């Protein structure tokens, strides 16, 4: 039984896929079936095997048959390069390697977002697929593989016992080594240096989203992002290790790690591979490291006779829970001057702040589901003028309100700073279009005053639940009443 079939049988609502490319097409394999990801190595050909069977290799004493993903799915065979990887998968106890052009990321998707294969796909190919994942409004399609079918090898119309053929190909004198104690690691790059997290602590690997900066915190804490309604602190690993910072690139990733006492995201230059290594090749940190560094690094893995070194990180010791709590609380109040007291229980407000022109507004963070870049909007005939239209949010169609029009402000073109804040009020999701999102604010509730009678020439008082005066009154933030804002009148 494949991991996908297992997930369906026990009613899981979410699947985690390792995504990879073959040519211009993107595929996904259930992470429950993926044992590790390795670089392509020399293989030995298997006599009388189908053309898509690459051969067999020795994986730490175990016999590993290798299938070429391109030729398996009827594509032209490609040249192997530095990005070529082998996905080592385990289906019903049968371990096989699949050669792919490059591995992209680890992605969580809702089971409901995996649709059946389209009828236009040829019938003989459908059996290789569990379905199709549609992301970014259908602009990104990922074909979720049915690994059991994809790894069923046939030759001349009959099943070909790949595992037995692979074993027979190996020299008789090369017996398998005894089972080794191993660690499974996710390796990544910071510049030319390679590091690793234990895969048991890695919850997810994602592309770098919009990060909301939080002032007055440690320099390596880059800010926070909202992941499925949870605020996640983001650590810039280059700054953490005292390296020069670099801009985000297409290869940059955030590794979401369970630190035991909390979960955090770590921005890295590039994720390399998932690899199994014998515990015996991981040596204690050399004495040149300081005591603080020794707590963060549990060992150094030496591979290829010492030609490849990477530092294995101790996830639990990377961040101090109190420091991250300070991050999420905003450290010293970003308005300037109002420092949060630790004495006694103080009622606080936590809001997402944004701008419309020169005016600053905020909405309760509990109402915010996520923040997205401006996307394509489909107009709704007969809708009020302030309803910009409909947007597709991962298969869910939601209305998008133009807040400038809602408040009777002058129109402006959308640009790179324009954002859609997805809010959920009364289990109804709506997008509100704003000029720019600025930060996450946290301040004492006592700083919020009633809405002045003459607040603005254009904004009606009913939309404003209060005004926060920060920085000794030099900064005013209007707090919106989400329910009233989202009430669409015909």
N, C-alpha and C positions, 0 to 999 in steps of 0.2 A: 504494500500500500504506500502511495506517495504521501509526502507531507501535506499536500493540498487535500487529498482524500481524507487524511486523518483530521485535518482542520475542519472540513465540512461535517464529518461524522460526529465530532464532539461540539459542533456549533460555535466555533471561534468566529468572532466578528472582524478580526484583523489578521493580515498575513504580513510577513516580513520577507522581502525578496532581495536577492543579490542580483543587481542588474548588470548587463554586459552587452557589448556590441559585436555584431558580425556584419561587416560592411557598414551600410547606413542604417541597418535595422537594430532595434534594441529589444533584448529579451530579458526575462527574469526567471530565476530559479529559487524555489523556496529555501530560505536559510536553514530550515530544519534538516534539509538533505545535504547541505554543503558542509563538508568536513574542513576543507581548507582551500586556499588559492595559492598556487605556486607558479614560479617562472617555468617557461618551457625548457625542457631538458632533452638530451639525446634519447631517441627511442630505437628499439629493435623491431623490425618488421615482422608481422605474423603471416606465415604462408597461407595462401588461399582465402584470406580475409577480404571482405568488401572494401572498395576503394576509400570509404570514409573512415575506416579503422586505421589510425595513424601507426599503431604498433603497441609496444609495451615498454615500460620503464621500471626502474627499481626505485621505489620510494621508501627510503630508510629500511631496506630489507624486505619490503612487501612488494608483491607483483602488482603493477598498476596498468591495466589496459587503457589506451588512449584513443578517443574518437575525435576526429576533426569536425568542429561544429559547422563550418561553412559547407563542406561537401555533404554532411549529413542532411542538411536542409536544402540541398539542391543549388547551392551558390558556388561561384567560381572559387577555387582554392587560392588563398592569399599567401603572401610571404610573411614569415615570422619576423618580428622586430622587438625592440625593447619593451613595447607595451603588451606583447602577446602573453597571455596567461593560460594556465590550466586550472579549471574548476574541478576539484576532487569531490565527487558526490557519492553519497551512500544511499542506495535505494534497495530496501528489503535485504540489507546485509551485503549487497553486491557493490563494491567500490570501483568507480570508473572515473577517468579523467576526460574532460571535454575541453578542447583547445578553442579559445575565443580570442578575438582581436584585442579587446581591452575590457577591463572591469570598470564599471562606472561608480556605483555606490550601493549602500544598503538602504532599502526604502521600505517604510511601513505603508501599507495600503489597506483600506477597508475591504473586507470580502465582498461587500455589496458593490464596490466599484469595479470588480472584475466581471466583465460582460462575456457572454458566450462568443466564440469565434464567429466573425461575419460569414454569411453564406457565400460570399464571393471567393473565400479561400477554397482551394481545391480540396475535395473530400479526402484524398490520401494524406494531405498535410494536417488536416484538422486534428487527427488523433495525437499529434505531437503537442497540442496546445491545451491548457486548462481554460484559457480565455484571454481576453485583451484588457489591459488596464489603460484607461483614458485619463490623462493628466493635462493641466493647463488648458482646459476647455477643448480637449481633443487635439491640441497641437502636438502633444507628446504621447505616443502610443508604445506600450510595452507588452510584448507577447509573453504571457506566463506559460512556461513549459510544463508539459506532463512528462516528467523525467522517466517514468517507467516505460512509456511508449517510445520516447526519444532514444532510450538506451537499449531497446530490443533490436538486436542485430540480426539481419537476415542475409542469407547467401544462396543465390540460385533458387529462390522461392521457399527456402526452409530456414528455420531458426538456426542461427550460428552461435554456438556456445563460446562466447567471447572470453569468459573467465577461464575455462578449461584450456582454450587455445593459447591464451596468454601464459598460463602456467607451463604448458608444454614447450613454449618457445624459450623459456628461461633455461639456461644450462643446468644439467642435472646436478652438477656439483655445487651450484649456488643455492644452498638451502636458506630458508628464511630465518632471519635472526629472531631471537626471543623478543617478546613484546616489551617495548621500552616505555618507561614513564615519560610522558610528554606534556608540554605546555602548548596551548593553542593561542596564538597572538595575532593582533592586528597591528601591522607595521605602517609607519608614516614618516614623511620627510619634513624637516625644517632646514631649508637650505640644502647642504650636502650631507647633513647628519640624519641618521635613521634612529627612530625610537619605536617603542611598542607598548600597547596596552594588552592585558590579558583579555581575551575575547569574552570571558565570563562577566566582565564588568562593562562591556560595550553594549549599550542598548540600541543604538541607531547611528548611522552615518548619513549626513544630509549635506546638500549644497548650502552655501552661506546665504542666509536670508537677510532681510533688512534688520540691522541691529540698532536698538534704541540706546543711545549713550546715557549713562547715569553719572552725574558730576560728583567730585569729591570722594573718589574711591581709589584703591591701589591702581597703579598705572597699567598693570597687565589685565585688569578686569575691563573688558571692552564694552560691556553693556549687558542688555537683556534682550531676549526674543520670546515671543509667545508661541509655544508649541502645544497645540491641543488644549488651550485654555490654561496652561501653566506657564508661569514666568521662569525662564531658564537663564541663569548667569552664563556669560560667554567669556572664556579666558583666551587671550591671545598668547599662544604657546611660544612664539618668538620672543615677545617681551618678557614672558615668564622666565625664560632661560637667558635673558640678557642679550638677545640677538637683535640686530637691526630689523625694524618693521618693514613689511612690504605690502603693496596693495593686494586686494583679493583678485584672484585669477579664476579661469574656468576650472582649474584643477584644485583650487582651495576647497577644503571640506571642514565641516564641524563634526567631531566625534562626540557623541553624547554618551557620557560615562556615569555609571552608578558608583559613587564614592563611598557607599555604605551609609553615611549620615546624610547624604543629599545627592542630587543629580546635577551635573553641570555639563556644558558644552565646551569643547576645546578646539579652537581654530588652528588648523595645520595647513602646510603648503600643499601636501599631496598624500593621499592614502595609497600605500604600495600594494600590500597583499595580506591575506590571511594565511598563516603558516603554522605548521606544527613543528616543534623542535624538541629534541630530547632534553630533559631537565639537566642532564650532565654537561651540556654545552653552555649553560648559563652560569657564569662565574660571579662571585661577590664583587661589588664595586671596588675598584682600585683605591688605595689609601690616599690618592691625590684629591679625592672629593672631600668637601667639608662635611661636618656633622649634619648640617641642614640638607645638603645634597644627598647624603647617604639615606636620609629618611624618604626622599622622593624617588630614588633609584634602587630597585631591589636586586639588580644584577646586570651583567653585560653578556649578551649572547654572541658567541664566536662561531661563525659558519665558514665553510669553504676554506678550511685550514687557517682561519684567522683573517682571511682577506675581506670578509664582510662582518662588521661589528654593528650591533645596535643595542641601545640601552632600554632595558625593560623597566617601565615605570611602576611605582607603587601607588596605585590609584587612591587608596584611602588617605595618603599623606600629602596629596597635592594641594588641597585647599583647607583652610580653617573655616569651620562652619560659622563662627561668629563674624569673620570678615565678610563672608558671602551674605550673611544676614544684613550686614551693614550696607552691602550693595543693593539688595532688594528694598531696603528702607530708604535708599537715597543718600546714605551718609549724612552729612550736614545738609540741612534743607537747601535745595537748589535755588530757592528764591533769594537767598543771601540773608544772613542775620538770624533767622529763626532756627536755633539748634534744638533738636529733639531731646527732651529730657528723658533720662532713664529712671527717674524716681516716680514710682506709682504707675498706674494704668492710665494712659492718655488716649482719648479717642482721636482717631486719625482719619484722614481721607487719603486714598490712593487713586490717582487719576491718570489718564493718558492725555497729554497736552498737545494741541495742534494750533495752526494758524490759518486765518482767512485774512489775507492782506496784512495789515498791521495789528489786527486784533488777535488776542490769544484766548483760546477756549479750552475746555477740558470736559471729558466724560468719565464716569466711574469705570475703573478698570474691570470691575466684575461684569460690566455689560459688554466688554470688548472681547470678541472671539479671536480675531486676528487682524493684521494690518497688511494690505497688499499694495503692490504698485498698480497704477492705472492700467486697466485692461479694456478690451473691446466691449462696447455697450450697445445693446440692441434696443432701439427706440420703441416705446409703447404708444400706439395711436390712442388719442383721447385722454391720455394721462395728464395730471396737472403739470405745469411748466417746470416745477422744481424736481420732478421725477425724470432723471436723465435717461432711464431705461432699465433694461435687465442685463445682469451679468451671470455667467456660468461659473459657479464656484464648485469645482470638482464634481460636476454632474447635478448640482443643486442650483436651480434658477432663483435668483433673489433680486429684488428691486434695488436700484441705486439712486440715492437722493443727492442732488447738487445743493450743498449747503449754502453756497453763495446765493443761488436763486431763492432758496427757502427763506433767507434773511433779507432779500431784496438788495443785495450788494451787486456791484458792477461785475459783469462777466470777465473772465480771463481764460486764456488758453491753458490747457493742461501741459505740464512739463515733467522733467525727470523727478521733481520733488513731489508731484501730486500723488496722493495716496487715497485708497479706499479703506476706510475703517469698517470692518464687519462687526456689527453689534447684534446681540441676541437679547431681546426684551420680550418677555412673555412667550418664550419659545418661538419667536418669529425673528428670522435673520434678515437684516437689511444692511446695505452698504451706504455709507455717507462719504461723499467726495470732498476732500479738504486740500488746501494748498500745500501743506507740509505737516508732518508729525514731528514734534520737537523732542519730547522726553516723557518719562514716567515720573510723576510728581507724588511725593508723600509729605504731608504736613498736618499740623494739629487742626482739628475741626474748629477750634476757637478762632482760627484766622479767617473763617468763612462768615461773611456778613450777608444780610438780606439784600435782595436785588434793589438798587436805587430806582426811584420812580423815573428819573430821566437818565437811563443808562446809555441809550444809543438812539440815533435818529432813525435807524432802519429795523433794528432787532426788537421784536415784541417781548415784553417782560415775561409773558407766560412760558417762553422757551428757556428762561434762565432760572435755575433753582437757587443760585447764590453767587457771590463774588468773593474769590480768595484774594486777600491783599498780602503780598509777599514782599520781601526786601524792604521792610519798613514802609510799606505802602507805595513803593516806586514801581512795583509790578502788579498788575491786576489781571486775574484770570477768571473769565466767566465760565461758570460751571453749568452745563446744559442739563435740562430735564429730558433724558433720552426718550421716555414714553411720549411726551408731547411732540418732540421733534419728529418722531417716526410715525405719528398719526397722519395718514394720507387722506386728504379730503378730496372728494370728487369735484 
